[in-house]
Amino acid sequence: MITISRKENCCGCSACLNICPVDAITMTPDNQGFFYPAVNSSLCVECGKCEAVCPIIQRVQEKECEQDAYLLQNRDRKILSESTSGGAFTAIARAILEKGGVVFGAGFDENFKVIHKYTEDVSGLKEFRNSKYVQSDKRRTFREVKNFLREKRYVCFSGTPCEIEGLLNFLGSERNSPFLVTIDIVCHAVPSPAVWNAFLNIERAKNDDVINLRFRDKTKYGYAYSQFAVLRKNSPNTYEGIETNIMMRAFFSNVCDRPSCYECAFKKRYRRSDFTLWDCWDASKFSRSREFDQNAGITRMLIHTEKGKNFLREVLSQCVHEKISPDDAVKYSAKELTHSVIRDDERSKKFWSSFQDEPEETLRKFFPQTFKTKLEAFLRRLAWKSGAYSLVRGTYKKLFG
């Protein structure tokens, strides 16, 4: 049976849960809120399938391939406004649905827990747009993917690189199905679902009428200064930038990430998915096109497979697009693509020690609203209103990285 002796060696992909023929495995939260497989020994038949599909135990070495790369921006302005970056995911997903297929992505349940689910309708894609910066509960979606493929229906599955690797291992030979399209999203790291729950409690305590949450909302300032939005039923919506929002600050602080994220086995350029998608803040450095709206969001894409390249031809008409050099695509963002986040061991230890007893208070204590954070928010808004935001942001990035 699968055992986790070192937490850095489990990414929480749930492939083991899905493959177990007797349902002896459950994904159980530890004291930090991260889910790990727990085996019911009275049910386990010791078939070894759980270890056989684990993407960390059965790590597939990076294999260089001939890639294509594109910049894309969805032509539908509504879709573009609702998307984290350029809306390329929706273009691909829509084509799958038009073939009578199904699309899997990360959405919310009724309590705003982040879960993987599927839709068979274009209207359901809205829930999958916009990033969710917390690890998703995959539940038994891998089994659902296999069932749909056996029915010869097209399936699009999007997720983090470790989730895609877990799915492909679970599918075995069926991962080569012509009906399967996989999309991995370049991942910074995944913070604890328990931290997300504590943040939700803070927001609900203000006014318990939250109807939606958006990690990267473009409503007020567009893509360049996207904000965390809390949408409410009877009270005003709130919008906070990365410098003041507690959840976003926790995310980028790297103190509350899953242990495996500090030694990520899937940070690499050449991947097993069909598509890799991520932001493109620096399109002006290598793009020749003047069609892109720089402040509406642009998706950077690597295509790793012939299936992906062939499928992309079907969706290019939905997007403003430009084919670019794969080397250029990765040149300015190799860190997020290929390097794990770095843990501050001392600060992380202090955070978790405090969080066990006082989760909400710990978030307030570690990420307080200070004069410095308020000043940064003010300066960002001032730079935006003056029309100098892109220049200021670019200068800051050159000076401080």
Contacts in CASP RR format, 6 or more apart in sequence:
PFRMAT RR
TARGET T0000
AUTHOR 0000-0000-0000
METHOD contacts of the structure
MODEL  1
MITISRKENCCGCSACLNICPVDAITMTPDNQGFFYPAVNSSLCVECGKC
EAVCPIIQRVQEKECEQDAYLLQNRDRKILSESTSGGAFTAIARAILEKG
GVVFGAGFDENFKVIHKYTEDVSGLKEFRNSKYVQSDKRRTFREVKNFLR
EKRYVCFSGTPCEIEGLLNFLGSERNSPFLVTIDIVCHAVPSPAVWNAFL
NIERAKNDDVINLRFRDKTKYGYAYSQFAVLRKNSPNTYEGIETNIMMRA
FFSNVCDRPSCYECAFKKRYRRSDFTLWDCWDASKFSRSREFDQNAGITR
MLIHTEKGKNFLREVLSQCVHEKISPDDAVKYSAKELTHSVIRDDERSKK
FWSSFQDEPEETLRKFFPQTFKTKLEAFLRRLAWKSGAYSLVRGTYKKLF
G
1 24 0 8 1.000
1 39 0 8 1.000
1 41 0 8 1.000
1 44 0 8 1.000
1 46 0 8 1.000
1 48 0 8 1.000
1 50 0 8 1.000
2 16 0 8 1.000
2 25 0 8 1.000
2 37 0 8 1.000
2 39 0 8 1.000
2 48 0 8 1.000
2 50 0 8 1.000
2 51 0 8 1.000
2 54 0 8 1.000
3 39 0 8 1.000
4 10 0 8 1.000
4 36 0 8 1.000
4 37 0 8 1.000
7 30 0 8 1.000
7 34 0 8 1.000
7 36 0 8 1.000
7 259 0 8 1.000
7 260 0 8 1.000
8 259 0 8 1.000
8 260 0 8 1.000
8 262 0 8 1.000
8 263 0 8 1.000
9 56 0 8 1.000
9 57 0 8 1.000
9 260 0 8 1.000
10 36 0 8 1.000
10 37 0 8 1.000
10 56 0 8 1.000
10 260 0 8 1.000
11 55 0 8 1.000
11 56 0 8 1.000
11 162 0 8 1.000
11 258 0 8 1.000
11 260 0 8 1.000
11 264 0 8 1.000
11 265 0 8 1.000
11 266 0 8 1.000
12 27 0 8 1.000
12 34 0 8 1.000
12 35 0 8 1.000
12 36 0 8 1.000
12 37 0 8 1.000
12 135 0 8 1.000
12 162 0 8 1.000
12 258 0 8 1.000
12 260 0 8 1.000
13 55 0 8 1.000
13 138 0 8 1.000
13 162 0 8 1.000
13 163 0 8 1.000
13 165 0 8 1.000
13 166 0 8 1.000
13 167 0 8 1.000
14 27 0 8 1.000
14 35 0 8 1.000
14 137 0 8 1.000
14 138 0 8 1.000
14 139 0 8 1.000
14 142 0 8 1.000
15 50 0 8 1.000
15 53 0 8 1.000
15 54 0 8 1.000
15 55 0 8 1.000
15 142 0 8 1.000
15 166 0 8 1.000
15 167 0 8 1.000
15 169 0 8 1.000
15 170 0 8 1.000
16 25 0 8 1.000
16 37 0 8 1.000
16 50 0 8 1.000
16 51 0 8 1.000
16 53 0 8 1.000
16 54 0 8 1.000
17 25 0 8 1.000
17 26 0 8 1.000
17 27 0 8 1.000
17 37 0 8 1.000
17 138 0 8 1.000
17 140 0 8 1.000
18 53 0 8 1.000
18 138 0 8 1.000
18 140 0 8 1.000
18 141 0 8 1.000
18 142 0 8 1.000
18 143 0 8 1.000
18 170 0 8 1.000
19 49 0 8 1.000
19 50 0 8 1.000
19 52 0 8 1.000
19 53 0 8 1.000
19 142 0 8 1.000
19 170 0 8 1.000
20 49 0 8 1.000
20 50 0 8 1.000
21 45 0 8 1.000
21 47 0 8 1.000
21 49 0 8 1.000
22 43 0 8 1.000
22 44 0 8 1.000
22 45 0 8 1.000
23 43 0 8 1.000
24 39 0 8 1.000
24 40 0 8 1.000
24 41 0 8 1.000
24 43 0 8 1.000
24 44 0 8 1.000
24 45 0 8 1.000
25 37 0 8 1.000
25 38 0 8 1.000
25 39 0 8 1.000
25 40 0 8 1.000
25 50 0 8 1.000
26 37 0 8 1.000
26 38 0 8 1.000
26 40 0 8 1.000
27 35 0 8 1.000
27 36 0 8 1.000
27 37 0 8 1.000
27 38 0 8 1.000
27 137 0 8 1.000
28 35 0 8 1.000
28 36 0 8 1.000
28 37 0 8 1.000
28 38 0 8 1.000
29 35 0 8 1.000
29 36 0 8 1.000
29 193 0 8 1.000
29 194 0 8 1.000
30 36 0 8 1.000
31 356 0 8 1.000
32 192 0 8 1.000
32 194 0 8 1.000
32 256 0 8 1.000
32 352 0 8 1.000
32 355 0 8 1.000
33 192 0 8 1.000
33 193 0 8 1.000
33 194 0 8 1.000
34 135 0 8 1.000
34 192 0 8 1.000
34 193 0 8 1.000
34 194 0 8 1.000
34 258 0 8 1.000
34 259 0 8 1.000
35 135 0 8 1.000
35 137 0 8 1.000
35 193 0 8 1.000
37 50 0 8 1.000
39 50 0 8 1.000
51 57 0 8 1.000
51 58 0 8 1.000
52 58 0 8 1.000
52 169 0 8 1.000
53 166 0 8 1.000
53 169 0 8 1.000
53 170 0 8 1.000
54 166 0 8 1.000
54 169 0 8 1.000
55 162 0 8 1.000
55 165 0 8 1.000
55 166 0 8 1.000
55 169 0 8 1.000
55 265 0 8 1.000
55 266 0 8 1.000
56 260 0 8 1.000
56 265 0 8 1.000
58 169 0 8 1.000
59 265 0 8 1.000
60 165 0 8 1.000
60 272 0 8 1.000
62 268 0 8 1.000
62 269 0 8 1.000
62 270 0 8 1.000
63 270 0 8 1.000
64 270 0 8 1.000
65 270 0 8 1.000
65 304 0 8 1.000
65 305 0 8 1.000
67 270 0 8 1.000
67 302 0 8 1.000
67 303 0 8 1.000
67 304 0 8 1.000
67 326 0 8 1.000
68 302 0 8 1.000
68 303 0 8 1.000
68 309 0 8 1.000
68 312 0 8 1.000
68 323 0 8 1.000
68 326 0 8 1.000
69 300 0 8 1.000
69 301 0 8 1.000
69 302 0 8 1.000
69 303 0 8 1.000
69 323 0 8 1.000
69 324 0 8 1.000
69 325 0 8 1.000
69 326 0 8 1.000
69 328 0 8 1.000
69 329 0 8 1.000
70 300 0 8 1.000
70 301 0 8 1.000
70 303 0 8 1.000
70 312 0 8 1.000
70 321 0 8 1.000
70 322 0 8 1.000
70 323 0 8 1.000
70 324 0 8 1.000
71 280 0 8 1.000
71 283 0 8 1.000
71 287 0 8 1.000
71 289 0 8 1.000
71 292 0 8 1.000
71 298 0 8 1.000
71 299 0 8 1.000
71 300 0 8 1.000
71 301 0 8 1.000
71 321 0 8 1.000
71 322 0 8 1.000
71 324 0 8 1.000
72 86 0 8 1.000
72 87 0 8 1.000
72 88 0 8 1.000
72 91 0 8 1.000
72 298 0 8 1.000
72 299 0 8 1.000
72 301 0 8 1.000
72 316 0 8 1.000
72 319 0 8 1.000
72 320 0 8 1.000
72 321 0 8 1.000
73 80 0 8 1.000
73 86 0 8 1.000
73 87 0 8 1.000
73 291 0 8 1.000
73 292 0 8 1.000
73 293 0 8 1.000
73 296 0 8 1.000
73 297 0 8 1.000
73 298 0 8 1.000
73 299 0 8 1.000
73 319 0 8 1.000
73 320 0 8 1.000
73 321 0 8 1.000
74 80 0 8 1.000
74 83 0 8 1.000
74 86 0 8 1.000
74 87 0 8 1.000
74 88 0 8 1.000
74 90 0 8 1.000
74 91 0 8 1.000
74 318 0 8 1.000
74 319 0 8 1.000
75 318 0 8 1.000
75 319 0 8 1.000
75 320 0 8 1.000
76 90 0 8 1.000
76 318 0 8 1.000
77 296 0 8 1.000
79 87 0 8 1.000
79 90 0 8 1.000
79 129 0 8 1.000
80 86 0 8 1.000
80 87 0 8 1.000
80 296 0 8 1.000
80 297 0 8 1.000
81 218 0 8 1.000
81 219 0 8 1.000
81 296 0 8 1.000
82 126 0 8 1.000
82 129 0 8 1.000
82 130 0 8 1.000
83 89 0 8 1.000
83 90 0 8 1.000
83 129 0 8 1.000
83 130 0 8 1.000
83 297 0 8 1.000
83 299 0 8 1.000
84 129 0 8 1.000
84 130 0 8 1.000
84 131 0 8 1.000
84 215 0 8 1.000
84 216 0 8 1.000
84 226 0 8 1.000
84 279 0 8 1.000
85 223 0 8 1.000
85 277 0 8 1.000
85 278 0 8 1.000
85 279 0 8 1.000
85 280 0 8 1.000
85 297 0 8 1.000
85 298 0 8 1.000
85 299 0 8 1.000
85 300 0 8 1.000
86 296 0 8 1.000
86 297 0 8 1.000
86 298 0 8 1.000
86 299 0 8 1.000
87 129 0 8 1.000
87 297 0 8 1.000
87 299 0 8 1.000
87 319 0 8 1.000
88 277 0 8 1.000
88 299 0 8 1.000
88 301 0 8 1.000
88 319 0 8 1.000
89 128 0 8 1.000
89 129 0 8 1.000
89 158 0 8 1.000
89 183 0 8 1.000
89 277 0 8 1.000
89 299 0 8 1.000
90 125 0 8 1.000
90 129 0 8 1.000
91 315 0 8 1.000
91 318 0 8 1.000
91 319 0 8 1.000
92 156 0 8 1.000
92 181 0 8 1.000
92 183 0 8 1.000
92 275 0 8 1.000
92 311 0 8 1.000
92 312 0 8 1.000
92 315 0 8 1.000
93 103 0 8 1.000
93 125 0 8 1.000
93 128 0 8 1.000
93 156 0 8 1.000
93 158 0 8 1.000
94 122 0 8 1.000
94 125 0 8 1.000
94 315 0 8 1.000
94 318 0 8 1.000
95 311 0 8 1.000
95 314 0 8 1.000
95 315 0 8 1.000
96 102 0 8 1.000
96 103 0 8 1.000
96 154 0 8 1.000
96 155 0 8 1.000
96 156 0 8 1.000
96 181 0 8 1.000
97 103 0 8 1.000
97 119 0 8 1.000
97 120 0 8 1.000
97 121 0 8 1.000
97 122 0 8 1.000
97 125 0 8 1.000
99 154 0 8 1.000
100 120 0 8 1.000
100 153 0 8 1.000
100 154 0 8 1.000
101 120 0 8 1.000
101 148 0 8 1.000
101 153 0 8 1.000
101 154 0 8 1.000
101 155 0 8 1.000
101 156 0 8 1.000
102 118 0 8 1.000
102 119 0 8 1.000
102 120 0 8 1.000
102 148 0 8 1.000
102 153 0 8 1.000
102 154 0 8 1.000
102 155 0 8 1.000
102 156 0 8 1.000
103 118 0 8 1.000
103 119 0 8 1.000
103 120 0 8 1.000
103 125 0 8 1.000
103 128 0 8 1.000
103 155 0 8 1.000
103 156 0 8 1.000
103 157 0 8 1.000
103 158 0 8 1.000
104 116 0 8 1.000
104 117 0 8 1.000
104 118 0 8 1.000
104 141 0 8 1.000
104 144 0 8 1.000
104 145 0 8 1.000
104 155 0 8 1.000
104 156 0 8 1.000
104 157 0 8 1.000
104 158 0 8 1.000
105 116 0 8 1.000
105 117 0 8 1.000
105 118 0 8 1.000
105 128 0 8 1.000
105 136 0 8 1.000
105 157 0 8 1.000
105 158 0 8 1.000
105 159 0 8 1.000
106 114 0 8 1.000
106 115 0 8 1.000
106 116 0 8 1.000
106 128 0 8 1.000
106 132 0 8 1.000
106 136 0 8 1.000
106 158 0 8 1.000
106 159 0 8 1.000
107 114 0 8 1.000
107 115 0 8 1.000
107 116 0 8 1.000
107 117 0 8 1.000
107 127 0 8 1.000
107 128 0 8 1.000
107 132 0 8 1.000
107 136 0 8 1.000
108 114 0 8 1.000
108 115 0 8 1.000
108 127 0 8 1.000
108 132 0 8 1.000
108 212 0 8 1.000
108 213 0 8 1.000
109 115 0 8 1.000
112 200 0 8 1.000
112 210 0 8 1.000
112 213 0 8 1.000
113 137 0 8 1.000
113 193 0 8 1.000
113 197 0 8 1.000
114 132 0 8 1.000
114 134 0 8 1.000
114 135 0 8 1.000
114 136 0 8 1.000
114 137 0 8 1.000
114 193 0 8 1.000
114 196 0 8 1.000
115 136 0 8 1.000
115 137 0 8 1.000
115 138 0 8 1.000
115 139 0 8 1.000
116 136 0 8 1.000
116 137 0 8 1.000
116 138 0 8 1.000
116 139 0 8 1.000
116 141 0 8 1.000
116 159 0 8 1.000
116 163 0 8 1.000
117 141 0 8 1.000
118 141 0 8 1.000
118 144 0 8 1.000
119 125 0 8 1.000
119 127 0 8 1.000
119 128 0 8 1.000
128 158 0 8 1.000
130 214 0 8 1.000
130 215 0 8 1.000
130 216 0 8 1.000
130 217 0 8 1.000
131 185 0 8 1.000
131 215 0 8 1.000
131 216 0 8 1.000
132 215 0 8 1.000
133 188 0 8 1.000
133 190 0 8 1.000
133 191 0 8 1.000
133 215 0 8 1.000
133 247 0 8 1.000
133 248 0 8 1.000
133 251 0 8 1.000
134 190 0 8 1.000
134 191 0 8 1.000
134 192 0 8 1.000
134 193 0 8 1.000
134 195 0 8 1.000
134 196 0 8 1.000
135 160 0 8 1.000
135 190 0 8 1.000
135 191 0 8 1.000
135 192 0 8 1.000
135 193 0 8 1.000
135 258 0 8 1.000
136 159 0 8 1.000
136 163 0 8 1.000
137 193 0 8 1.000
138 163 0 8 1.000
141 157 0 8 1.000
142 166 0 8 1.000
142 167 0 8 1.000
142 170 0 8 1.000
142 171 0 8 1.000
145 155 0 8 1.000
145 157 0 8 1.000
145 167 0 8 1.000
145 171 0 8 1.000
145 180 0 8 1.000
146 170 0 8 1.000
146 171 0 8 1.000
146 174 0 8 1.000
148 155 0 8 1.000
149 155 0 8 1.000
149 171 0 8 1.000
149 174 0 8 1.000
149 177 0 8 1.000
149 179 0 8 1.000
149 180 0 8 1.000
150 174 0 8 1.000
152 179 0 8 1.000
153 179 0 8 1.000
154 179 0 8 1.000
154 180 0 8 1.000
154 181 0 8 1.000
155 179 0 8 1.000
155 180 0 8 1.000
155 181 0 8 1.000
156 181 0 8 1.000
156 182 0 8 1.000
156 183 0 8 1.000
157 164 0 8 1.000
157 167 0 8 1.000
157 180 0 8 1.000
157 181 0 8 1.000
157 182 0 8 1.000
157 183 0 8 1.000
158 182 0 8 1.000
158 183 0 8 1.000
158 184 0 8 1.000
158 185 0 8 1.000
159 183 0 8 1.000
159 184 0 8 1.000
159 185 0 8 1.000
160 184 0 8 1.000
160 185 0 8 1.000
160 187 0 8 1.000
160 190 0 8 1.000
160 266 0 8 1.000
161 184 0 8 1.000
161 186 0 8 1.000
161 187 0 8 1.000
161 264 0 8 1.000
161 266 0 8 1.000
161 267 0 8 1.000
161 271 0 8 1.000
161 273 0 8 1.000
162 187 0 8 1.000
162 260 0 8 1.000
162 264 0 8 1.000
162 265 0 8 1.000
162 266 0 8 1.000
163 184 0 8 1.000
164 182 0 8 1.000
164 183 0 8 1.000
164 184 0 8 1.000
164 271 0 8 1.000
164 272 0 8 1.000
164 273 0 8 1.000
165 266 0 8 1.000
165 272 0 8 1.000
167 175 0 8 1.000
167 182 0 8 1.000
168 175 0 8 1.000
168 182 0 8 1.000
168 272 0 8 1.000
169 175 0 8 1.000
171 177 0 8 1.000
171 180 0 8 1.000
174 180 0 8 1.000
178 307 0 8 1.000
181 274 0 8 1.000
181 275 0 8 1.000
181 307 0 8 1.000
181 308 0 8 1.000
181 311 0 8 1.000
182 272 0 8 1.000
182 273 0 8 1.000
182 274 0 8 1.000
182 275 0 8 1.000
183 273 0 8 1.000
183 274 0 8 1.000
183 275 0 8 1.000
183 276 0 8 1.000
183 277 0 8 1.000
184 271 0 8 1.000
184 273 0 8 1.000
184 275 0 8 1.000
184 276 0 8 1.000
184 277 0 8 1.000
185 276 0 8 1.000
185 277 0 8 1.000
185 278 0 8 1.000
186 276 0 8 1.000
186 277 0 8 1.000
186 278 0 8 1.000
186 279 0 8 1.000
186 333 0 8 1.000
186 336 0 8 1.000
186 337 0 8 1.000
187 264 0 8 1.000
187 336 0 8 1.000
188 251 0 8 1.000
188 252 0 8 1.000
188 336 0 8 1.000
188 341 0 8 1.000
189 251 0 8 1.000
189 254 0 8 1.000
189 257 0 8 1.000
189 258 0 8 1.000
189 261 0 8 1.000
189 262 0 8 1.000
189 264 0 8 1.000
189 340 0 8 1.000
189 341 0 8 1.000
190 257 0 8 1.000
190 258 0 8 1.000
190 261 0 8 1.000
191 250 0 8 1.000
191 251 0 8 1.000
191 256 0 8 1.000
191 257 0 8 1.000
191 258 0 8 1.000
192 256 0 8 1.000
192 257 0 8 1.000
192 258 0 8 1.000
194 355 0 8 1.000
194 359 0 8 1.000
195 247 0 8 1.000
195 250 0 8 1.000
195 256 0 8 1.000
195 355 0 8 1.000
195 359 0 8 1.000
195 363 0 8 1.000
196 247 0 8 1.000
197 359 0 8 1.000
198 355 0 8 1.000
198 359 0 8 1.000
198 360 0 8 1.000
198 362 0 8 1.000
198 363 0 8 1.000
199 246 0 8 1.000
199 247 0 8 1.000
199 250 0 8 1.000
199 363 0 8 1.000
200 210 0 8 1.000
201 359 0 8 1.000
201 360 0 8 1.000
202 246 0 8 1.000
202 360 0 8 1.000
202 363 0 8 1.000
202 364 0 8 1.000
203 210 0 8 1.000
203 213 0 8 1.000
203 230 0 8 1.000
204 210 0 8 1.000
205 360 0 8 1.000
207 232 0 8 1.000
207 234 0 8 1.000
207 235 0 8 1.000
209 232 0 8 1.000
209 233 0 8 1.000
209 234 0 8 1.000
209 235 0 8 1.000
210 230 0 8 1.000
210 231 0 8 1.000
210 232 0 8 1.000
210 233 0 8 1.000
211 231 0 8 1.000
211 232 0 8 1.000
211 233 0 8 1.000
212 229 0 8 1.000
212 231 0 8 1.000
213 228 0 8 1.000
213 229 0 8 1.000
213 230 0 8 1.000
213 231 0 8 1.000
214 228 0 8 1.000
214 229 0 8 1.000
214 231 0 8 1.000
215 228 0 8 1.000
215 247 0 8 1.000
215 248 0 8 1.000
216 226 0 8 1.000
216 227 0 8 1.000
216 228 0 8 1.000
217 226 0 8 1.000
217 227 0 8 1.000
217 228 0 8 1.000
217 229 0 8 1.000
217 239 0 8 1.000
218 226 0 8 1.000
218 296 0 8 1.000
218 297 0 8 1.000
219 227 0 8 1.000
219 229 0 8 1.000
219 239 0 8 1.000
220 227 0 8 1.000
220 239 0 8 1.000
221 227 0 8 1.000
221 381 0 8 1.000
221 384 0 8 1.000
221 389 0 8 1.000
222 295 0 8 1.000
222 296 0 8 1.000
222 297 0 8 1.000
223 294 0 8 1.000
223 295 0 8 1.000
223 296 0 8 1.000
223 297 0 8 1.000
223 298 0 8 1.000
224 281 0 8 1.000
224 294 0 8 1.000
224 295 0 8 1.000
224 384 0 8 1.000
224 389 0 8 1.000
224 390 0 8 1.000
224 393 0 8 1.000
225 241 0 8 1.000
225 380 0 8 1.000
225 384 0 8 1.000
225 389 0 8 1.000
227 239 0 8 1.000
227 240 0 8 1.000
227 241 0 8 1.000
227 242 0 8 1.000
227 245 0 8 1.000
228 239 0 8 1.000
228 240 0 8 1.000
228 241 0 8 1.000
228 242 0 8 1.000
228 245 0 8 1.000
228 247 0 8 1.000
228 248 0 8 1.000
229 237 0 8 1.000
229 238 0 8 1.000
229 239 0 8 1.000
230 237 0 8 1.000
230 238 0 8 1.000
231 237 0 8 1.000
232 238 0 8 1.000
240 248 0 8 1.000
240 377 0 8 1.000
241 248 0 8 1.000
241 377 0 8 1.000
241 380 0 8 1.000
242 248 0 8 1.000
242 249 0 8 1.000
242 252 0 8 1.000
243 249 0 8 1.000
243 373 0 8 1.000
243 376 0 8 1.000
243 377 0 8 1.000
243 380 0 8 1.000
244 369 0 8 1.000
244 373 0 8 1.000
244 374 0 8 1.000
244 376 0 8 1.000
244 377 0 8 1.000
246 363 0 8 1.000
246 364 0 8 1.000
246 367 0 8 1.000
249 367 0 8 1.000
250 256 0 8 1.000
250 363 0 8 1.000
250 366 0 8 1.000
250 367 0 8 1.000
253 347 0 8 1.000
253 366 0 8 1.000
253 367 0 8 1.000
254 341 0 8 1.000
254 342 0 8 1.000
254 343 0 8 1.000
254 344 0 8 1.000
254 348 0 8 1.000
255 343 0 8 1.000
255 344 0 8 1.000
255 347 0 8 1.000
255 348 0 8 1.000
255 351 0 8 1.000
255 366 0 8 1.000
256 348 0 8 1.000
256 351 0 8 1.000
256 352 0 8 1.000
256 355 0 8 1.000
257 341 0 8 1.000
257 343 0 8 1.000
261 340 0 8 1.000
261 341 0 8 1.000
262 340 0 8 1.000
262 341 0 8 1.000
262 342 0 8 1.000
262 343 0 8 1.000
263 340 0 8 1.000
264 340 0 8 1.000
264 341 0 8 1.000
267 337 0 8 1.000
267 338 0 8 1.000
267 339 0 8 1.000
267 340 0 8 1.000
268 337 0 8 1.000
268 338 0 8 1.000
269 302 0 8 1.000
269 330 0 8 1.000
269 334 0 8 1.000
269 337 0 8 1.000
269 338 0 8 1.000
270 304 0 8 1.000
271 302 0 8 1.000
271 304 0 8 1.000
272 304 0 8 1.000
273 304 0 8 1.000
274 303 0 8 1.000
274 304 0 8 1.000
274 305 0 8 1.000
274 307 0 8 1.000
274 308 0 8 1.000
274 311 0 8 1.000
275 301 0 8 1.000
275 302 0 8 1.000
275 303 0 8 1.000
275 304 0 8 1.000
275 308 0 8 1.000
275 312 0 8 1.000
276 301 0 8 1.000
276 302 0 8 1.000
276 304 0 8 1.000
276 337 0 8 1.000
277 299 0 8 1.000
277 300 0 8 1.000
277 301 0 8 1.000
278 299 0 8 1.000
278 300 0 8 1.000
278 333 0 8 1.000
278 336 0 8 1.000
278 337 0 8 1.000
279 297 0 8 1.000
279 298 0 8 1.000
279 299 0 8 1.000
279 300 0 8 1.000
279 333 0 8 1.000
280 297 0 8 1.000
280 298 0 8 1.000
280 299 0 8 1.000
280 300 0 8 1.000
282 332 0 8 1.000
282 333 0 8 1.000
283 292 0 8 1.000
283 294 0 8 1.000
283 298 0 8 1.000
283 300 0 8 1.000
284 294 0 8 1.000
285 332 0 8 1.000
286 324 0 8 1.000
286 325 0 8 1.000
286 328 0 8 1.000
286 331 0 8 1.000
286 332 0 8 1.000
287 322 0 8 1.000
287 324 0 8 1.000
288 322 0 8 1.000
289 320 0 8 1.000
289 322 0 8 1.000
291 320 0 8 1.000
292 298 0 8 1.000
292 320 0 8 1.000
292 322 0 8 1.000
294 390 0 8 1.000
295 390 0 8 1.000
300 329 0 8 1.000
300 333 0 8 1.000
301 329 0 8 1.000
302 326 0 8 1.000
302 329 0 8 1.000
302 330 0 8 1.000
303 309 0 8 1.000
303 312 0 8 1.000
330 337 0 8 1.000
330 338 0 8 1.000
351 362 0 8 1.000
351 366 0 8 1.000
354 361 0 8 1.000
354 362 0 8 1.000
354 365 0 8 1.000
354 366 0 8 1.000
355 362 0 8 1.000
355 363 0 8 1.000
380 389 0 8 1.000
383 389 0 8 1.000
383 392 0 8 1.000
383 393 0 8 1.000
END
